């Protein structure tokens, strides 16, 4: 029996998922929903599927096995709750929701229904990230530092704090998530934001530079910096982890140790495709291959939202999950 997939959101990142799904033999894209009907029509002309502009109508009319939610931060409302209530499995692109309140509401519906969920932290599925996690599993991390420096996306809503949550929520969430994946849960965040270089950009009210200090639950400390001021190139990102007498850089080429040979790194695993892993889980009912489900994705968002609050108050902020175990 085939897997019938519907999409809420049919542009941008959604198309990447569609391209992978279209190559999987027992998967059918049967429905595409977007508030911009031409976006849904365009995707349907390439991948097939009925076109909708209201996800409620799509969920009412279609017999979906799984649903992808690929919408802007502010657009998460109740599609996830309705899908969970109907037993529809979900892959959600990050960030999963705009607020913890909405996230906890969706999480309750998911836990009650028992549906499978996956969040689009695809970097976890790379061989380099897996090798880094395995290498660090038994290490006492002293400090971890991450950065993401790049340009300003052209999407209008991305530049509005009330709609995107800013770069830490919408984009640098990948670095936040990798820090969690490699080092452990974050208990407290102290953040400083500023708009220093893009004051003249029309309709921009997000900071353009971000600096975070992190306290991990295991005692390690960390830093994260982020910026969108490099509009003409020169961007970069990376993660470094400090331990006694050695430093590990974790990236696409796996773990690089300084000094070389300071410890045994081990083989780098094969990378996996997040869509193929999710479809395998839906097909088998075995969720063990999913590296970030909805609750896990909400924990990464929790750190970004705590950072935003800290930047507003000027004080360190505890993460929600560290206060509510």
C-alpha angles and dihedrals in degrees: 000000000000128000112245111209130194129189131216100198119026106196138074113359091013090069091057090056091046092054092055094044092050089063095053110096102221097038123098125188099216104165138027124191127188133152084230101067093196090059091053091045091050092051091046091053088059104034105019128233138123116289124236137170094194119057091202090062090046092052091046096050105033129071097223126185093185138007132204118213110202107162137128118280095260095048098072106110122135107323089102093050093048092048092050091050089054093048094249115153116229143210110193126193117227136297090046097200140354097240139026089237092060091042093054090048091053092043091056091053092048094048091048093051098040093220120158116254135187129184122213099250090133094167089075088066094059119106090236095056092046091050090049093051092049093046093050095042094096098026128106102233114208099184140350126199129190135177141185118189121174147117138297116273115230094231107117097216091052089068094054115085094207091055105037103022088231131275096304091058101036106034115003087053084096091064091043089052094048090052089055092045094050104033110019144254121337118231102182140016132197112189139184122194132181142168104227110148110021101053091125096054110115117247094001117139101155124101115258096207128044132185122185133185115202134200112200121210090239091059099260119127129218148183132212127188127188136178141170098193097103098090095155099052133272095115123150143169137195150145129230126186123199123209133161109307095346146070126209123203111201116201147121091306092053127243118347114190128208115232093032112243095020089133141356109274102184131211120319110242123230117271117246133210113244093217094051091048091050093048090049089053093049091048096048103027088232109129096181093102093057107099098192123026125183096278091048091049089050089055090057091048088049090065093050092048091048088052091052091051092047091052088054097046099035089227134104112267128209116226117247095241093049089057097041109045 
